[in-house]
Amino acid sequence: DRVADPAQRDPETATIRDLGRSLRDDERFVSVLLPVGDGLLCGVRR
């Protein structure tokens, strides 16, 4: 819930957001967020 809440700005949450953004924007990878537990971010090289 913290990552989705824009009011959360602690370093851990910001790092998780940055990782997701970096993986999403990198054309070398296909990324997906799976609805497992708190969410499982997966990236596969193209």
N, CA, C and O atoms as a GROMACS GRO file, in nm:
protein
  184
    1ASP      N    1   0.081  -0.120   0.000
    1ASP     CA    2   0.000   0.000   0.000
    1ASP      C    3   0.085   0.126   0.000
    1ASP      O    4   0.044   0.230  -0.052
    2ARG      N    5   0.204   0.118   0.058
    2ARG     CA    6   0.288   0.237   0.070
    2ARG      C    7   0.335   0.287  -0.066
    2ARG      O    8   0.338   0.407  -0.090
    3VAL      N    9   0.371   0.196  -0.155
    3VAL     CA   10   0.425   0.237  -0.285
    3VAL      C   11   0.318   0.310  -0.366
    3VAL      O   12   0.349   0.405  -0.438
    4ALA      N   13   0.195   0.266  -0.355
    4ALA     CA   14   0.086   0.328  -0.431
    4ALA      C   15   0.041   0.461  -0.371
    4ALA      O   16  -0.024   0.541  -0.438
    5ASP      N   17   0.076   0.486  -0.245
    5ASP     CA   18   0.034   0.608  -0.177
    5ASP      C   19   0.135   0.720  -0.205
    5ASP      O   20   0.247   0.714  -0.155
    6PRO      N   21   0.098   0.823  -0.283
    6PRO     CA   22   0.193   0.929  -0.317
    6PRO      C   23   0.240   1.009  -0.196
    6PRO      O   24   0.342   1.079  -0.205
    7ALA      N   25   0.170   1.001  -0.085
    7ALA     CA   26   0.212   1.074   0.035
    7ALA      C   27   0.332   1.009   0.102
    7ALA      O   28   0.402   1.073   0.180
    8GLN      N   29   0.356   0.882   0.073
    8GLN     CA   30   0.470   0.811   0.132
    8GLN      C   31   0.598   0.851   0.059
    8GLN      O   32   0.609   0.831  -0.062
    9ARG      N   33   0.694   0.906   0.130
    9ARG     CA   34   0.817   0.956   0.069
    9ARG      C   35   0.942   0.905   0.140
    9ARG      O   36   1.050   0.963   0.123
   10ASP      N   37   0.930   0.799   0.218
   10ASP     CA   38   1.047   0.747   0.287
   10ASP      C   39   1.144   0.684   0.186
   10ASP      O   40   1.102   0.647   0.077
   11PRO      N   41   1.271   0.672   0.221
   11PRO     CA   42   1.373   0.624   0.126
   11PRO      C   43   1.343   0.484   0.068
   11PRO      O   44   1.366   0.461  -0.051
   12GLU      N   45   1.294   0.393   0.149
   12GLU     CA   46   1.265   0.258   0.101
   12GLU      C   47   1.156   0.259  -0.006
   12GLU      O   48   1.169   0.194  -0.109
   13THR      N   49   1.048   0.331   0.020
   13THR     CA   50   0.938   0.340  -0.075
   13THR      C   51   0.983   0.409  -0.203
   13THR      O   52   0.946   0.366  -0.313
   14ALA      N   53   1.061   0.515  -0.191
   14ALA     CA   54   1.111   0.586  -0.309
   14ALA      C   55   1.200   0.496  -0.394
   14ALA      O   56   1.195   0.503  -0.517
   15THR      N   57   1.281   0.413  -0.330
   15THR     CA   58   1.369   0.320  -0.402
   15THR      C   59   1.288   0.218  -0.480
   15THR      O   60   1.320   0.186  -0.594
   16ILE      N   61   1.183   0.166  -0.419
   16ILE     CA   62   1.097   0.068  -0.487
   16ILE      C   63   1.029   0.133  -0.607
   16ILE      O   64   1.020   0.072  -0.713
   17ARG      N   65   0.981   0.256  -0.590
   17ARG     CA   66   0.920   0.328  -0.703
   17ARG      C   67   1.021   0.349  -0.816
   17ARG      O   68   0.988   0.329  -0.933
   18ASP      N   69   1.143   0.389  -0.780
   18ASP     CA   70   1.247   0.412  -0.881
   18ASP      C   71   1.281   0.284  -0.956
   18ASP      O   72   1.301   0.287  -1.077
   19LEU      N   73   1.288   0.173  -0.885
   19LEU     CA   74   1.317   0.045  -0.948
   19LEU      C   75   1.208   0.010  -1.049
   19LEU      O   76   1.238  -0.028  -1.162
   20GLY      N   77   1.083   0.024  -1.010
   20GLY     CA   78   0.972  -0.005  -1.101
   20GLY      C   79   0.973   0.085  -1.223
   20GLY      O   80   0.949   0.040  -1.335
   21ARG      N   81   1.001   0.211  -1.201
   21ARG     CA   82   1.007   0.308  -1.312
   21ARG      C   83   1.122   0.275  -1.406
   21ARG      O   84   1.106   0.279  -1.528
   22SER      N   85   1.237   0.242  -1.350
   22SER     CA   86   1.354   0.208  -1.432
   22SER      C   87   1.330   0.083  -1.515
   22SER      O   88   1.364   0.078  -1.633
   23LEU      N   89   1.272  -0.018  -1.454
   23LEU     CA   90   1.244  -0.142  -1.526
   23LEU      C   91   1.140  -0.119  -1.635
   23LEU      O   92   1.153  -0.172  -1.746
   24ARG      N   93   1.039  -0.041  -1.605
   24ARG     CA   94   0.934  -0.011  -1.703
   24ARG      C   95   0.989   0.066  -1.823
   24ARG      O   96   0.949   0.040  -1.936
   25ASP      N   97   1.080   0.159  -1.798
   25ASP     CA   98   1.131   0.245  -1.904
   25ASP      C   99   1.246   0.184  -1.984
   25ASP      O  100   1.283   0.237  -2.088
   26ASP      N  101   1.302   0.073  -1.937
   26ASP     CA  102   1.415   0.010  -2.004
   26ASP      C  103   1.364  -0.083  -2.114
   26ASP      O  104   1.297  -0.182  -2.087
   27GLU      N  105   1.395  -0.049  -2.238
   27GLU     CA  106   1.344  -0.126  -2.353
   27GLU      C  107   1.404  -0.265  -2.364
   27GLU      O  108   1.356  -0.346  -2.442
   28ARG      N  109   1.509  -0.293  -2.287
   28ARG     CA  110   1.569  -0.426  -2.290
   28ARG      C  111   1.486  -0.529  -2.214
   28ARG      O  112   1.511  -0.649  -2.224
   29PHE      N  113   1.387  -0.482  -2.136
   29PHE     CA  114   1.310  -0.571  -2.052
   29PHE      C  115   1.160  -0.561  -2.080
   29PHE      O  116   1.110  -0.457  -2.124
   30VAL      N  117   1.092  -0.670  -2.053
   30VAL     CA  118   0.946  -0.672  -2.046
   30VAL      C  119   0.917  -0.687  -1.897
   30VAL      O  120   0.969  -0.779  -1.833
   31SER      N  121   0.836  -0.600  -1.842
   31SER     CA  122   0.809  -0.606  -1.698
   31SER      C  123   0.661  -0.630  -1.672
   31SER      O  124   0.575  -0.594  -1.752
   32VAL      N  125   0.636  -0.693  -1.558
   32VAL     CA  126   0.499  -0.719  -1.516
   32VAL      C  127   0.495  -0.716  -1.364
   32VAL      O  128   0.589  -0.761  -1.298
   33LEU      N  129   0.388  -0.664  -1.309
   33LEU     CA  130   0.367  -0.664  -1.165
   33LEU      C  131   0.258  -0.766  -1.136
   33LEU      O  132   0.143  -0.747  -1.174
   34LEU      N  133   0.296  -0.873  -1.068
   34LEU     CA  134   0.202  -0.981  -1.039
   34LEU      C  135   0.133  -0.957  -0.906
   34LEU      O  136   0.196  -0.912  -0.810
   35PRO      N  137   0.002  -0.987  -0.898
   35PRO     CA  138  -0.073  -0.964  -0.775
   35PRO      C  139  -0.052  -1.078  -0.675
   35PRO      O  140  -0.146  -1.150  -0.642
   36VAL      N  141   0.071  -1.094  -0.628
   36VAL     CA  142   0.105  -1.197  -0.530
   36VAL      C  143   0.150  -1.127  -0.403
   36VAL      O  144   0.245  -1.049  -0.406
   37GLY      N  145   0.085  -1.153  -0.293
   37GLY     CA  146   0.121  -1.087  -0.168
   37GLY      C  147   0.110  -0.936  -0.182
   37GLY      O  148   0.004  -0.884  -0.214
   38ASP      N  149   0.221  -0.867  -0.157
   38ASP     CA  150   0.225  -0.721  -0.171
   38ASP      C  151   0.255  -0.679  -0.314
   38ASP      O  152   0.263  -0.559  -0.343
   39GLY      N  153   0.271  -0.776  -0.403
   39GLY     CA  154   0.304  -0.749  -0.543
   39GLY      C  155   0.443  -0.801  -0.573
   39GLY      O  156   0.536  -0.783  -0.494
   40LEU      N  157   0.458  -0.865  -0.686
   40LEU     CA  158   0.586  -0.921  -0.728
   40LEU      C  159   0.621  -0.860  -0.862
   40LEU      O  160   0.554  -0.886  -0.962
   41LEU      N  161   0.726  -0.780  -0.865
   41LEU     CA  162   0.771  -0.715  -0.987
   41LEU      C  163   0.868  -0.809  -1.058
   41LEU      O  164   0.969  -0.849  -1.000
   42CYS      N  165   0.838  -0.843  -1.182
   42CYS     CA  166   0.922  -0.933  -1.260
   42CYS      C  167   0.967  -0.862  -1.387
   42CYS      O  168   0.891  -0.787  -1.448
   43GLY      N  169   1.091  -0.888  -1.425
   43GLY     CA  170   1.145  -0.833  -1.550
   43GLY      C  171   1.215  -0.944  -1.626
   43GLY      O  172   1.292  -1.021  -1.567
   44VAL      N  173   1.190  -0.952  -1.755
   44VAL     CA  174   1.251  -1.054  -1.840
   44VAL      C  175   1.319  -0.982  -1.956
   44VAL      O  176   1.260  -0.896  -2.020
   45ARG      N  177   1.446  -1.020  -1.982
   45ARG     CA  178   1.515  -0.960  -2.095
   45ARG      C  179   1.449  -1.000  -2.225
   45ARG      O  180   1.406  -1.114  -2.240
   46ARG      N  181   1.441  -0.906  -2.318
   46ARG     CA  182   1.382  -0.934  -2.449
   46ARG      C  183   1.475  -1.017  -2.531
   46ARG      O  184   1.443  -1.051  -2.645
   0.00000   0.00000   0.00000
